[in-house]
């Protein structure tokens, strides 16, 4: 394992490792690694059977840090996630027992099968990387990434994620069906280590921390930052949108664009980097008007409008 690879090399290592299991989805894998390098939380959404959990497990297994899986069910309690205070007979004191959230990568499987009260246990830790239990604050390990999966809300036994929680995910990706050849390979078992548990880590925590720090230092021209903000602002005034992207969405755009530039071996961010991550970063933050829904407009349609009408700056490399 190369201790400190550059972001481009690290991306190739991770992508090659994950794609040993996840067949025919190179762009989804790329975007997942972008979220990882930006230390942003990732929501994988689609109907059952398309490999959401497999992708999430493959990401977790490819990193040398600690990872935990939380299976969301209607009877899961908030304390199962954050932890709880337990009386210790020997010391005569309460001691904090950590919940499943204390790991570098947390796989929140079928997150929308948990009740809204349980889902809300993630709000603080996703935003601030810490949890508060009985007035005591406990930091989670860094880097920290929640990779959540969910099925569409119209399926029985699921709960809609609240907008405040959706806004904490840097990206939402729709996995989609594999192409014909990839599905044939899956059916025949023609993969190297089909089970994600067979994957070996290719990047350790120290290397990932260094990459995240490098990504945060990439140059962003003020005009490019302005472009990202104008995209987010345009969603707020679009006729088909009731609520547009928050300032957190603007921040996420630049963070993800930095990671996208880094894996392309550039030390600066371009408008194309912002555009390449715009759908994954912004779509889940938009709420359509009732009229737009009746007219079968989608958030994808809105973002296509916004990207097509927002002027693109010509920024220097810096």
N, C-alpha and C positions, 0 to 999 in steps of 0.2 A: 504494500500500500504506500503510495507516494505521500509523504507527510504533508508537504505544502505545495500542491499543484496550483497553477494559475487557474482562474475561473473557467477559461475555455477548455483546458485539459480536464479539469474536474467535471465539467458538464458532460464531456464525451465519455468519461469513465462511468458516471452515473447513468447516462442515457443508455449506453451499451448494456450495462448491468440490468437495468429495469426492463429493457426490451428483450432480454432473454426470456422474460415471462409475459410481458404485455406486448402482444403481437399486433402489428398494423396500425399503431397509434403514435407515430413519431411526433406529431405536433402537440398532442395531449401531454406526452412525456416531456417535451421541451417546456411547455408552459408550467408544468408541475415543478420542474427544476428551477425555473425562473422564480416561482413563489418561494421555493426553498432558499435560494440565494438572497432573496429579499427579506427573509425571515417573516413571511406573510402566511397567514392561515389559508387553507385551501378547502373548498367545498366541491365534492364530486357528486354530480346529480344525474340520474337517469333511471330508467326502468330496471327491474331486477335482471340479473344474468349477464350484464355487459362488462363485468370486470372491475367495478368501482373499488371493491374491497381488495381485490388482487393488486390493483395499482397502488392503493394506499399502503398495503403490506410491503410491496416491493420497494417503495420509497423508504419506509421505515427500516427494512432489512439492509438497505444499501448504505446506511449511515452507521458508523461505529458507536454511536451513543445509545443511551437507554431509550427504549420505546415501550409503550403500553397500549393495550387495546381495551376500550370501554364499549361494551355492547349495550346500546340504548334500548330499553324496554319500558313499557308503561309502569313497572314497579321499581325502576331504578330511582334511587334517592339522591338528592343533592350532595349529601355527605359521602356517598360512594364515589363522587367525582372529586370533591375538594378535600375530604378527610374529616376527622372528628376528634374531639377531646375525649380521652378514655382515662378513667380512674386507675392509677397504678398502686396496688396494695402495698408493695414494698416501700416505695418512696412517700406514700401518703399524699401524692399530688396527681393532678391531671396531666396527662401527656398527650401531645398531638400525634395522631396516627395519620400518615399521609394517605390521600386518596389517589385514584388512578391518574390524576392530572399531572403528577410530579414525574415528568419524563421529558426528554428532548423532543421526541415525536409522539404525539398522542393520536391514536386512531379512534375517532369517534364514529363507530359503525352504526349506520341507520339512525342518525342523530334525530330525525323527526319522528321516531317511534317513542322517544322520551316525552314526558309531559312538559308543558310550558314551564312549570316550576323547576323541574330538573334541568331543562335547557338553560334557564337563567343562571344556573350555577357557573356557567362558562363565561358570562359577560365580563366579570372583573378580570379573570386571568387572561382572556384573549386580548384585552385592551392594555393591561398593565403588567402582565407577566408575574402576578402575585395573587394570592388568595387570602381572605380574611375570615378567620374562624374564631368565634368568641372574642372578638376585639383584638386578636393577635394576627399579625400579617406574616405570611410565609412566602418567600420567593421561590419560583419554580426554576429548574435548571435552564441555562442558556447554552446554545440557541434553543428556542422553544417554538414548536410548530404544531398546530392542530390540523390534522387531515380528516375531514368529516365526509361521510357518504350519506346520501338520502335518496329515497324514492319520491317520485312526484306526489304531491299532496292529495291528488284525487284517489290514490290507492287507499284501501280500507286500513284502519289502524294507525294512521299517521297524523301528526300535528304540524300545522304551519309554523315555520320558524319566524319569530318576530323580526320586524325590520331592524331593530337595534342590534340583534345578533347577526343578521345577514350583513350589516354594514361592517362588522368586525372581520369578516372574511375578505382577504385581499382579492381572491379570485374565486369565481365559480366556473367550473368546467363541465361540459356535457360530454360524456365519454363516447356515446354513439355506437352504432353497430360496426363490427369489423368488416373490411372488404372480403370478397369471396375467397381469395387465396389465403388470407390470414385465418379466416374461420375454418377452412379446410385443414390448415396446419394445427389449429387448436383441437379440432375433432379427432385428428389422427395422433395427437400427442406429439407432434413433430416440433418440439421446443426443447431448448437446453435447460433443464431444471424447471419444469412447468409449475412446481410448487414454490411459491415465494420463500418459504422457510428454508429452501436449499440455497438461496442467495447468500453470498458472503459480502460483508461490508467492503466498499471500495474507497470510502472517505471517512476519516475519523473526526471527532468533535473539534479538536484543535484546528484542523485544516478547514472545517466548515466555518468556524468562528472567524478565521482569518479571511476567508473569501467574503463573508458577510460584511466584514469591516472594509475590505477593498471596494465592494460594491457601493457602500454608503459614501465613499469618497470620490466616486466618479463625477467628473465635471458636468454640470447642467447649465447651459446658457440661459440667462434670464428670459430670452425669447421663447425657448423651449418650455420653461416652466410656465410662462404666460399662456402658451398654447394649450398645455394640460389643463390649466385653470379655466380657459375659455371653453374647452370641451365640456367640462363639468358644469360650468355656468349655463351653457346652451341647453343642457338637459332640463334645467330648472324652469326655463321659460318656453320650452317646446309645448305646442298646443295639445299634444297627445299625452303629456306627462302631468300627473297630479303632484308627485313629489320627485324631484331630481336627485342627482348625486350630491352627497354632503361634502364638506371640505376634507373629510377623511378619504373620500374617493379621489380627490385631487392629489393628496399625499401618496395614496396607494399607486396612482398612475405613474408618478415619478419614481417611486421605489421600484416598481416592477420594470419600468423602462430602463433604469440603471442596471438591473440584473440582466435584462435582455441585451443591453449593449456589452456588458462584461463577458457574456458567453460568446459574443461575436468578436472578442479580443479587441474592443475599442475602449479608450479611456474617457470617452465623452458620449453624451446622449444626443440622439437625433430625433427630429419629429417622427420619423418612421418607427423608431423604437416605441414612442408613445402610442402611435396608431396600432402597432402590432399587438399591444396588450389591452387596448381600449375595451374591446368586447368582454373579455374575461374579467376585467376589473370593474367595469361600470354597469353592465347589464342587470346584475342582481340587486343593484341599488335603486333601480327605477321602478316607480309604481305608475301604471297606466291610468288614464281617466276612464270612467265607465263607458263614455262614448267611443273611445279608441278600442276598448275591448269588444264592444258591440260591432265595430267595423272590422274586427279581426286584425287590428294592428298589433304589432309585437314590439318588445323593447329592442329587438334586433333592427327592426325597421327604423325606429327612432334614432338609434346610434348611427345607422347608415346615413340618415338625413344629416345628423349633426357633423359627422366626419366629412360629408360631402360639401357642407356649407361653411365650415370653419376654416378661415385662411391659415395656411401653413407657412411658418416663418422659414427663412434661410439663415440658419445659425452657424456660427463659426465653430471649429473644433475646440477652441479654447486652450 
